[in-house]
Amino acid sequence: DGAVRLTINNARTPEILAGKIAAQIDADSVAVVEALRSKELLAELGYESGEALMSIFLPNTYEVYANITPDALIKRMKRESEKFWAQSKRQQQLARLGLTSYEVMTLASIVHEETSYSGEMSRVAGVYVNRLRKGMPLQADPTVKYAVGDPGLKRILYKHLEVESPYNTYQHVGLPPTPICMPDMEVINAVLDYEEHKYYYFCACPEMDGKHNFARTHSEHERNAQAYHRALSKMKIR
């Protein structure tokens, strides 16, 4: 079989990722899912689960043979990931962050779900870095949606915050155990290049324009949050 250009991006779960890969090579999606969840392969590569393995997939276009086996493809992605992180600039960025490449992919997955506005990605990343360093829970709503199993959830309620899951960053301090999606390259770079500031909170703007208001103190954040919740109620989002 000849070479194909395999484009990998935007997948929330190993199953979605498998479907996207299978549409571009000769393997079917069941075989790709089995490889992503294979106990043997996970053990060989040093990952606990298919969700953890998602961290090796960097959004990009790769040249592969159409008849590449799912196992061989995953090993190739692991090599691509290692090459990416071995670059000295990235090693310096990881040292500045004090995080591993796996932790950066996990944090980037949260930032990816939190904002699609390029201008504030590195600022949002900085908020989470500040919280991690202070030992504060991340309290990241996208991790709660992930824990609940409903990525489309419009309003996070107290009952959602009570859900017992290692992904609930209101209940558990630190990063969740795995990425919650495949972050875009732009977001990965924004985390690596996070903004240093004194913000510990942020809240969506009441204008619902995809931007956020940032706050240093909890009382300032409370005011921002009340304005946002008033806007939600006005729009009848329960």
Secondary structure, DSSP 8 states (H G I E B T S, - for coil): --EEEEEE---SSHHHHHHHHHTTSSS-HHHHHHHHT-HHHHHHHT-SSHHHHGGG--SEEEEEETT--HHHHHHHHHHHHHHHHHSHHHHHHHHHHT--HHHHHHHHHHHHHH---GGGHHHHHHHHHHHHHHT-----HHHHHHHHT-TT-SS--HHHHT---TT-TTTSSS--SS-SS---HHHHHHHHT----S--EEEE-TT-SS-EEEESSHHHHHHHHHHHHHHHHHTT--
